[in-house]
Amino acid sequence: MLQPARRPADRAQAGAVNALIFIVVLILLAGAIGLWFVANEDIKRFSDQAQEEVAKNKKLDADYTAVLEDFQAVSNTVGFRNEGNISSKTEPEAMQLLIDAAKTQLGSALSSEGVTLERVITALQSQLTSRDAEIVQLTADLNTERQSRQSQSSSHASTVSSHSQQVAALNQQISDEQARADNQAQSDQQRIDDLLASEQNKDALLRQVQRDLADAEAASKRSLATAEATIRSLNQKKAEVVPQGPDGEVLSVSDSGAMAFIDLGTRDGLQPGTRFEVLRLGAGGGERSMGTLEVQEVNEDMAMAGLVTMADPYDPILPGDQIRNPHFDRSGGQHFFLLGDFPLTMSREFVAQRLATLGGTVDETLTTDTDVLVLGYESPAAGEFAQALSTTDDFILADKLGTRVMRLDDLAKFLKY
């Protein structure tokens, strides 16, 4: 069956009731939530208080344990306890007895009242430090005394050693002097014996020397006579030979007159570079110089020579003219010895080379085979102390041997041939 429709007033009343119910429910719910928050805060506060009490109890337990540990550590350090019981504590009565005994021993080092173990230990440390300082000082004094005695002992030993060495040295000197005296006596006696024997030998030797001197004097006279004879013979041998005639003649002359052939060759000992003076015989046997020829090429029996100088261009050299060189020797070249210094324009090398070209030989030393002594200049390097060439041994020997002396001017003339 269908319900009858509600009226508007009923519907409004029902809505108000429902709203009221909803408000009441909300108020109850809010109150319940507030009670829950209040109860929760109380629970939290009670919990925090309980935790604080627990923490306080733990701290008290820890402090008590620390106090017990500290007291136990002090007891372990101080002693005066039953060592057989680990948990036993220090007995103050026993400690007081020891403190009283230490007070009696230390005396004025401790005050009459308020003596504690700390003060006893401090006083003992002070006395120990003082004793250590005394021990260090005593040790230093002992070391100083020991070093002093060691130094004295070493000085004494050194003095004894020095005296011993001096005594040994004196004994050795006495022994050496005695030995020298003995040796000197033996040596003197031996010298006396030797002198006596020497005198006898000298007498015999003197007689022998006198005989030898007589024989030597006679031999010297014989040698001197022989030497003088030899020198005279050498002087005669070394006497300059004046050329008696011409050395050769001109065979032919070229048309220009500049070249000529002569009758001398290698078989005559002729060398290229040798110069000859050309002579022409005049009436009555007189000689006239026509010029100078210099040998250029040499064959066995003839040589070609070039004209060097001509006396008269209008009177040329002709075949049959005679040639002559005062120093040319068909029998062989001459030996020369150079003495002294030579100028740059005529050095030793130049002179030796030129003489070799002319067939001569330069000797290193002056001997009996030397034909000519070429005399140069005295050495300027020696200054005022220069030795005169005439006083040298070579010059004196050449004079004794009769060796012909040629000076630089004569050498220049000689070398022009």
C-alpha positions as CSV (number, residue, x, y, z in Angstrom):
1,M,0.0,0.0,0.0
2,L,1.3,3.4,-0.7
3,Q,2.4,5.6,2.3
4,P,0.8,8.8,2.6
5,A,2.9,11.7,1.7
6,R,4.4,13.7,4.6
7,R,3.6,17.2,5.2
8,P,6.2,19.9,5.0
9,A,6.1,20.6,8.7
10,D,6.9,16.9,9.5
11,R,9.8,17.0,7.2
12,A,11.3,20.0,8.8
13,Q,11.0,18.6,12.3
14,A,12.7,15.4,11.3
15,G,15.6,17.3,9.7
16,A,16.1,19.3,12.9
17,V,16.2,16.1,15.0
18,N,18.7,14.6,12.7
19,A,20.9,17.7,12.8
20,L,20.8,17.8,16.5
21,I,21.8,14.1,16.7
22,F,24.7,14.8,14.4
23,I,25.8,17.8,16.5
24,V,25.7,15.7,19.7
25,V,27.7,12.9,18.1
26,L,30.3,15.5,17.0
27,I,30.5,16.9,20.5
28,L,31.0,13.5,22.0
29,L,33.6,12.6,19.4
30,A,35.5,15.9,20.1
31,G,35.4,15.2,23.9
32,A,36.6,11.7,23.4
33,I,39.5,13.0,21.3
34,G,40.4,15.6,23.9
35,L,40.3,13.0,26.7
36,W,42.6,10.8,24.6
37,F,45.1,13.7,24.1
38,V,45.1,14.5,27.9
39,A,45.5,10.9,28.8
40,N,48.4,10.5,26.3
41,E,50.2,13.6,27.7
42,D,49.9,12.3,31.2
43,I,51.3,8.9,30.1
44,K,54.2,10.6,28.4
45,R,55.0,12.8,31.4
46,F,54.8,9.8,33.8
47,S,57.1,7.9,31.3
48,D,59.6,10.7,31.2
49,Q,59.7,10.9,35.0
50,A,60.2,7.2,35.3
51,Q,63.1,7.4,32.8
52,E,64.7,10.2,34.8
53,E,64.4,8.2,38.0
54,V,66.0,5.3,36.2
55,A,68.8,7.5,34.9
56,K,69.4,9.0,38.4
57,N,69.5,5.5,39.8
58,K,72.1,4.5,37.1
59,K,74.2,7.6,37.8
60,L,74.1,6.9,41.5
61,D,75.2,3.3,40.8
62,A,78.0,4.5,38.5
63,D,79.1,7.1,41.1
64,Y,79.1,4.5,43.8
65,T,81.0,2.1,41.5
66,A,83.5,4.8,40.7
67,V,84.0,5.7,44.3
68,L,84.5,2.0,45.1
69,E,87.0,1.7,42.2
70,D,88.9,4.9,43.3
71,F,89.0,3.7,46.9
72,Q,90.1,0.3,45.7
73,A,92.8,1.9,43.5
74,V,94.0,4.1,46.4
75,S,94.0,1.0,48.7
76,N,96.1,-0.8,46.0
77,T,98.5,2.1,45.8
78,V,98.7,2.9,49.5
79,G,98.8,-0.7,50.8
80,F,98.2,-1.5,54.4
81,R,95.6,-4.1,53.4
82,N,95.2,-7.8,53.3
83,E,96.9,-8.8,50.1
84,G,95.2,-12.2,50.2
85,N,91.8,-10.6,49.8
86,I,91.2,-8.6,46.6
87,S,88.3,-6.7,48.0
88,S,90.1,-5.7,51.2
89,K,90.6,-2.0,52.0
90,T,93.4,0.0,53.5
91,E,93.6,-0.2,57.3
92,P,94.2,3.4,58.6
93,E,95.5,2.0,62.0
94,A,98.4,0.3,60.3
95,M,99.1,3.4,58.2
96,Q,99.1,5.6,61.3
97,L,101.6,3.4,63.0
98,L,104.0,3.7,60.0
99,I,103.4,7.5,59.9
100,D,104.3,7.8,63.6
101,A,107.4,5.7,63.1
102,A,108.5,7.9,60.1
103,K,107.8,11.0,62.2
104,T,110.1,9.7,64.9
105,Q,112.9,9.0,62.3
106,L,112.5,12.2,60.3
107,G,112.3,14.4,63.4
108,S,112.3,18.2,62.5
109,A,111.6,17.4,58.9
110,L,107.9,17.0,59.8
111,S,105.6,19.2,61.9
112,S,104.4,17.9,65.2
113,E,100.7,17.9,64.1
114,G,98.8,17.2,61.0
115,V,101.2,14.6,59.6
116,T,99.8,12.8,56.6
117,L,101.2,10.1,54.3
118,E,101.6,12.7,51.6
119,R,103.8,14.9,53.8
120,V,105.8,11.9,54.9
121,I,106.4,10.9,51.2
122,T,107.3,14.5,50.3
123,A,109.8,14.7,53.2
124,L,111.3,11.3,52.2
125,Q,111.6,12.5,48.6
126,S,113.3,15.7,49.7
127,Q,115.8,13.7,51.8
128,L,116.2,11.3,48.9
129,T,116.9,14.2,46.5
130,S,119.4,15.6,49.0
131,R,121.1,12.3,49.4
132,D,121.2,11.9,45.6
133,A,122.9,15.3,45.2
134,E,125.4,14.3,47.9
135,I,126.1,11.0,46.1
136,V,126.6,12.9,42.8
137,Q,128.9,15.4,44.5
138,L,130.8,12.6,46.2
139,T,131.0,10.7,42.9
140,A,132.4,13.8,41.2
141,D,134.9,14.3,44.0
142,L,135.9,10.7,43.8
143,N,136.4,10.9,40.0
144,T,138.4,14.1,40.4
145,E,140.6,12.4,43.0
146,R,140.9,9.3,40.8
147,Q,141.9,11.4,37.8
148,S,144.4,13.4,39.9
149,R,146.0,10.2,41.1
150,Q,146.0,8.7,37.6
151,S,147.7,11.9,36.3
152,Q,150.2,11.7,39.1
153,S,150.8,8.0,38.4
154,S,151.1,8.7,34.6
155,S,153.5,11.6,35.3
156,H,155.5,9.4,37.7
157,A,155.6,6.6,35.1
158,S,156.6,9.1,32.4
159,T,159.4,10.4,34.6
160,V,160.6,6.9,35.4
161,S,160.4,6.0,31.6
162,S,162.3,9.2,30.7
163,H,165.0,8.5,33.3
164,S,165.2,5.0,32.1
165,Q,165.6,6.2,28.5
166,Q,168.2,8.7,29.5
167,V,170.2,6.1,31.4
168,A,169.9,3.7,28.4
169,A,171.0,6.5,26.1
170,L,174.0,7.4,28.3
171,N,174.9,3.7,28.5
172,Q,174.7,3.5,24.7
173,Q,176.8,6.6,24.3
174,I,179.4,5.2,26.7
175,S,179.4,1.9,24.7
176,D,179.6,3.8,21.4
177,E,182.4,6.0,22.6
178,Q,184.3,2.9,23.9
179,A,183.7,1.2,20.5
180,R,184.8,4.3,18.6
181,A,187.9,4.6,20.8
182,D,188.8,1.0,20.1
183,N,188.2,1.4,16.4
184,Q,190.1,4.7,16.4
185,A,193.0,3.0,18.1
186,Q,193.0,0.1,15.6
187,S,192.6,2.6,12.7
188,D,195.5,4.7,14.0
189,Q,197.7,1.6,14.4
190,Q,196.7,0.5,10.9
191,R,197.5,4.0,9.5
192,I,200.8,3.9,11.2
193,D,201.5,0.6,9.6
194,D,200.2,1.8,6.3
195,L,202.3,5.0,6.5
196,L,205.4,3.0,7.2
197,A,204.7,0.6,4.3
198,S,203.8,3.7,2.1
199,E,207.1,5.4,2.9
200,Q,208.9,2.3,1.8
201,N,206.8,2.0,-1.4
202,K,207.3,5.7,-2.1
203,D,211.0,5.3,-1.8
204,A,210.9,2.5,-4.3
205,L,208.4,4.3,-6.5
206,L,210.5,7.5,-6.4
207,R,213.5,5.6,-7.7
208,Q,211.3,4.0,-10.4
209,V,209.8,7.4,-11.3
210,Q,213.2,8.9,-11.7
211,R,214.2,6.2,-14.0
212,D,210.8,6.6,-15.9
213,L,211.3,10.3,-16.1
214,A,214.7,9.9,-17.6
215,D,213.3,7.5,-20.2
216,A,210.3,9.7,-20.9
217,E,212.5,12.8,-21.4
218,A,214.5,10.9,-23.9
219,A,211.4,9.6,-25.6
220,S,209.9,13.1,-25.6
221,K,212.9,14.6,-27.3
222,R,212.7,11.9,-29.9
223,S,208.9,12.5,-30.4
224,L,209.4,16.3,-30.6
225,A,212.1,15.9,-33.2
226,T,209.8,13.5,-35.2
227,A,206.8,15.9,-34.9
228,E,208.9,18.9,-36.0
229,A,210.1,16.9,-39.0
230,T,206.5,15.9,-39.8
231,I,205.3,19.5,-39.5
232,R,208.0,20.7,-41.8
233,S,207.1,18.0,-44.2
234,L,203.5,18.9,-44.1
235,N,204.2,22.6,-44.5
236,Q,206.2,21.8,-47.6
237,K,203.3,19.6,-48.8
238,K,200.7,22.4,-48.1
239,A,202.7,25.2,-49.7
240,E,200.5,26.9,-52.3
241,V,201.3,25.8,-55.8
242,V,201.4,28.7,-58.1
243,P,200.0,27.7,-61.5
244,Q,202.8,27.5,-64.1
245,G,200.6,27.3,-67.1
246,P,197.0,27.2,-68.5
247,D,194.6,24.5,-67.5
248,G,193.2,24.1,-71.1
249,E,192.2,26.0,-74.3
250,V,189.1,27.1,-76.2
251,L,188.3,24.5,-79.0
252,S,185.5,26.5,-80.7
253,V,183.3,29.5,-80.4
254,S,179.7,30.0,-81.5
255,D,178.9,32.6,-84.2
256,S,177.4,34.9,-81.6
257,G,180.4,34.5,-79.3
258,A,178.1,33.6,-76.3
259,M,179.1,29.9,-76.2
260,A,182.4,28.1,-76.4
261,F,183.8,24.6,-76.1
262,I,186.9,23.8,-74.0
263,D,189.1,20.7,-73.9
264,L,188.4,19.7,-70.3
265,G,185.8,17.1,-69.3
266,T,184.7,14.7,-66.6
267,R,187.9,12.7,-66.9
268,D,189.7,15.9,-65.6
269,G,187.3,16.2,-62.6
270,L,185.5,19.2,-64.1
271,Q,182.1,20.1,-62.6
272,P,179.4,22.4,-64.0
273,G,179.6,25.9,-62.7
274,T,183.3,26.1,-62.7
275,R,184.6,29.4,-64.1
276,F,187.7,30.0,-66.1
277,E,189.6,33.1,-67.1
278,V,190.3,33.3,-70.8
279,L,193.8,34.4,-71.7
280,R,195.5,35.3,-75.0
281,L,199.3,35.2,-75.4
282,G,200.7,38.4,-76.8
283,A,204.1,39.3,-78.2
284,G,207.0,38.6,-76.0
285,G,205.0,35.9,-74.0
286,G,202.7,38.4,-72.2
287,E,199.1,37.4,-71.3
288,R,196.0,39.4,-71.9
289,S,192.6,38.7,-70.2
290,M,189.8,38.3,-72.8
291,G,186.9,37.5,-70.4
292,T,185.3,34.7,-68.3
293,L,183.6,31.5,-69.2
294,E,181.4,29.3,-66.9
295,V,181.0,25.6,-67.5
296,Q,177.4,24.5,-68.2
297,E,177.5,21.0,-69.6
298,V,180.4,18.5,-69.2
299,N,181.2,15.5,-71.4
300,E,184.0,13.0,-70.9
301,D,186.7,15.0,-72.8
302,M,185.1,18.3,-73.5
303,A,182.7,20.8,-72.0
304,M,180.4,23.6,-73.1
305,A,180.8,27.0,-71.4
306,G,178.9,30.2,-71.5
307,L,180.4,33.7,-71.8
308,V,180.1,35.6,-68.5
309,T,182.3,38.6,-69.1
310,M,184.1,40.0,-72.1
311,A,187.1,42.4,-71.8
312,D,186.6,44.1,-75.2
313,P,183.4,43.6,-77.3
314,Y,185.4,44.4,-80.4
315,D,188.0,41.7,-79.6
316,P,186.0,38.5,-79.0
317,I,187.2,35.1,-77.7
318,L,188.7,32.9,-80.4
319,P,189.6,29.3,-80.7
320,G,193.1,28.6,-79.3
321,D,192.8,31.1,-76.4
322,Q,194.0,29.6,-73.1
323,I,191.8,29.1,-70.0
324,R,193.0,29.1,-66.4
325,N,191.5,28.7,-62.9
326,P,194.1,29.0,-60.1
327,H,192.0,26.6,-57.9
328,F,191.2,24.0,-60.5
329,D,193.2,20.8,-60.0
330,R,192.9,17.9,-62.5
331,S,194.2,15.5,-59.9
332,G,191.1,15.9,-57.7
333,G,189.1,18.4,-55.7
334,Q,190.5,20.3,-52.7
335,H,189.4,19.9,-49.1
336,F,188.1,23.0,-47.2
337,F,187.3,23.7,-43.5
338,L,185.0,26.6,-42.6
339,L,185.9,28.4,-39.3
340,G,183.8,31.2,-37.7
341,D,180.5,32.8,-38.7
342,F,179.6,33.8,-42.3
343,P,177.4,36.7,-43.5
344,L,173.9,36.2,-44.9
345,T,175.1,37.0,-48.4
346,M,177.7,34.2,-48.2
347,S,176.2,31.7,-45.7
348,R,177.8,28.4,-44.8
349,E,175.2,26.5,-46.8
350,F,175.9,28.6,-49.9
351,V,179.7,28.3,-49.6
352,A,179.5,24.5,-49.0
353,Q,177.2,24.1,-52.0
354,R,179.3,26.4,-54.2
355,L,182.6,24.6,-53.3
356,A,180.9,21.2,-54.0
357,T,179.9,22.6,-57.4
358,L,183.6,23.4,-58.0
359,G,184.6,19.9,-57.1
360,G,185.7,20.7,-53.6
361,T,184.9,19.0,-50.3
362,V,183.9,20.7,-47.0
363,D,185.4,18.8,-44.0
364,E,183.6,18.6,-40.7
365,T,187.0,18.7,-38.8
366,L,190.4,20.0,-39.6
367,T,192.8,17.2,-40.5
368,T,196.1,16.8,-42.4
369,D,194.0,16.3,-45.6
370,T,192.5,19.8,-45.3
371,D,193.9,22.0,-48.1
372,V,192.3,25.4,-47.3
373,L,191.1,27.0,-44.0
374,V,188.3,29.4,-44.8
375,L,188.3,32.1,-42.1
376,G,185.0,33.8,-41.4
377,Y,184.0,36.3,-38.7
378,E,184.0,36.1,-34.9
379,S,180.6,35.3,-33.4
380,P,178.8,38.5,-32.4
381,A,176.6,36.6,-29.9
382,A,179.5,36.3,-27.4
383,G,180.0,40.1,-27.3
384,E,183.1,41.3,-25.7
385,F,183.9,37.8,-24.6
386,A,184.2,36.5,-28.1
387,Q,187.3,34.4,-28.7
388,A,189.5,35.6,-31.5
389,L,189.6,33.1,-34.3
390,S,193.4,33.3,-34.4
391,T,193.5,31.9,-30.9
392,T,191.2,28.9,-31.5
393,D,192.6,25.4,-31.5
394,D,191.6,24.8,-35.2
395,F,193.5,27.9,-36.3
396,I,196.6,27.0,-34.3
397,L,196.6,23.5,-35.7
398,A,196.1,24.8,-39.2
399,D,199.1,27.2,-38.7
400,K,201.2,24.3,-37.4
401,L,200.2,22.1,-40.4
402,G,200.9,24.9,-42.8
403,T,197.2,24.8,-44.1
404,R,196.6,27.7,-46.6
405,V,194.2,30.3,-45.0
406,M,191.6,32.0,-47.2
407,R,189.7,35.0,-45.9
408,L,186.2,36.0,-47.1
409,D,187.5,38.4,-49.7
410,D,189.7,35.8,-51.2
411,L,186.8,33.3,-51.0
412,A,184.6,35.7,-53.0
413,K,187.2,35.9,-55.7
414,F,187.6,32.2,-55.7
415,L,183.9,31.5,-56.0
416,K,183.5,33.7,-59.0
417,Y,185.4,31.2,-61.1
